[in-house]
Amino acid sequence: MRPVASAATDVNERDQIVGWSVTRDGRYRAVLWEGGRIRQLDRRFTEATAINDSGVIVGACGESACVWEAGRLTHLGRVASSA
């Protein structure tokens, strides 16, 4: 499905860019731009916020923090409220 909006949130030294996109039905998806192509990561991964030079990506899976590494998604638990 083609995104209706997208944004970049971080770039590493290997020119890999991460961020998010929104689908026509309003779902947020974490994305990786690499080599001129964009790809959605795991459908549970809603927003990629940072990427290190090894290609490890951190972000959000709904209200949980998560890590994408070597093609695998790991949930780190719920994010505490700052309020």
Summary of the structure (lengths in Angstrom):
residues: 83
radius of gyration: 12.3
end to end distance: 35.6
largest distance: 39.8
contacts: 227
relative contact order: 0.19
helix: 0%
strand: 60%
